[in-house]
């Protein structure tokens, strides 16, 4: 399952459809004024390559995590291990994304309050 962090959308990908992975390090550079740029962080752009030639882009996996995912997929393909598939209920999804959910609720209250104030002042 490939899912988006803040959205309740996900996409199922069969292990048989995965051909490989490709990861490209992208340095995040910073400069102050006209000074020389320095790398402050490196993000990893990870691609899951499918049989049909499509690529799924992911920024969530760092170098170590990608190695672990590759090992796990190879073990599963060789049938050395199994895994349980667990689907998230709506309540589990909300609890996993509780900070974002609370932020959105606060924003909705602010928007409703501001809208009410604007309507009453007209």
C-alpha positions as CSV (number, residue, x, y, z in Angstrom):
1,X,0.0,0.0,0.0
2,X,1.3,3.4,-0.9
3,X,-0.6,6.1,1.0
4,X,-0.4,9.9,1.3
5,X,0.5,11.2,4.7
6,X,-2.3,13.7,5.3
7,X,-4.9,12.4,2.9
8,X,-7.0,9.2,3.2
9,X,-6.0,8.0,-0.2
10,X,-4.0,4.9,-0.8
11,X,-2.9,2.8,-3.8
12,X,-2.4,-1.0,-3.7
13,X,0.6,-2.3,-5.5
14,X,1.2,-6.1,-5.9
15,X,4.7,-7.3,-5.1
16,X,4.8,-9.0,-8.4
17,X,4.4,-5.7,-10.2
18,X,7.5,-4.1,-8.6
19,X,10.5,-4.4,-10.8
20,X,12.9,-2.4,-8.6
21,X,13.7,0.8,-6.8
22,X,15.8,3.8,-7.7
23,X,16.9,6.5,-5.2
24,X,18.4,9.9,-6.0
25,X,19.9,12.0,-3.3
26,X,18.9,15.7,-3.6
27,X,20.9,18.1,-1.5
28,X,19.1,21.0,0.2
29,X,21.4,24.0,0.0
30,X,21.4,27.2,1.9
31,X,23.3,30.5,1.4
32,X,23.2,33.7,3.3
33,X,23.4,36.6,0.8
34,X,26.2,36.1,-1.6
35,X,28.1,33.5,0.4
36,X,28.9,30.1,-1.0
37,X,26.0,27.6,-0.8
38,X,26.3,24.9,1.8
39,X,24.4,21.6,2.0
40,X,22.3,21.6,5.1
41,X,20.3,18.4,4.5
42,X,19.9,15.7,1.9
43,X,16.5,14.4,0.9
44,X,16.1,11.2,-1.0
45,X,13.8,11.0,-4.0
46,X,12.8,7.4,-4.2
47,X,11.1,5.8,-7.2
48,X,9.2,2.5,-7.1
49,X,9.5,1.1,-10.7
50,X,6.6,-1.0,-11.9
51,X,6.4,-3.6,-14.7
52,X,4.3,-1.3,-16.9
53,X,7.1,1.3,-16.9
54,X,5.4,3.6,-14.5
55,X,7.3,5.1,-11.5
56,X,5.8,6.1,-8.2
57,X,7.7,8.9,-6.5
58,X,8.2,8.9,-2.8
59,X,10.1,11.3,-0.5
60,X,9.4,9.4,2.8
61,X,12.2,6.8,2.6
62,X,15.7,7.6,3.5
63,X,18.7,5.5,2.4
64,X,18.5,3.1,5.4
65,X,14.8,2.6,5.2
66,X,15.0,1.8,1.5
67,X,17.6,-0.9,2.1
68,X,15.2,-2.4,4.8
69,X,12.2,-2.3,2.4
70,X,14.3,-4.0,-0.3
71,X,15.3,-6.8,2.1
72,X,11.8,-7.3,3.2
73,X,10.4,-7.5,-0.3
74,X,13.0,-10.0,-1.4
75,X,12.3,-12.2,1.7
76,X,8.6,-12.1,0.9
77,X,9.2,-12.9,-2.8
78,X,11.3,-15.9,-1.8
79,X,8.6,-16.9,0.7
80,X,11.0,-16.8,3.6
81,X,8.6,-14.8,5.7
82,X,5.0,-13.7,5.7
83,X,3.2,-10.6,6.8
84,X,-0.3,-9.8,8.0
85,X,-2.3,-7.2,6.1
86,X,-4.0,-4.8,8.4
87,X,-6.3,-2.1,7.2
88,X,-6.8,1.1,9.1
89,X,-10.3,1.9,10.5
90,X,-11.4,5.5,10.3
91,X,-10.7,6.0,14.0
92,X,-7.1,4.6,13.6
93,X,-6.5,7.0,10.7
94,X,-7.7,10.0,12.7
95,X,-5.6,9.0,15.7
96,X,-2.5,8.6,13.5
97,X,-3.1,12.0,12.0
98,X,-4.3,13.7,15.2
99,X,-2.1,16.8,15.0
100,X,-3.2,17.5,11.5
101,X,-6.8,16.8,12.3
102,X,-6.7,19.2,15.3
103,X,-5.0,21.9,13.1
104,X,-7.8,21.6,10.5
105,X,-10.5,21.8,13.2
106,X,-8.9,24.9,14.6
107,X,-8.7,26.4,11.1
108,X,-12.4,25.6,10.5
109,X,-13.4,27.4,13.8
110,X,-11.3,30.4,12.9
111,X,-12.8,30.6,9.4
112,X,-16.3,30.2,10.7
113,X,-15.7,32.9,13.4
114,X,-14.2,35.4,10.9
115,X,-16.9,34.7,8.4
116,X,-19.6,35.3,11.1
117,X,-17.9,38.5,12.2
118,X,-17.7,39.8,8.6
119,X,-21.3,39.0,7.9
120,X,-22.5,40.6,11.1
121,X,-20.5,43.8,10.4
122,X,-22.0,44.3,6.9
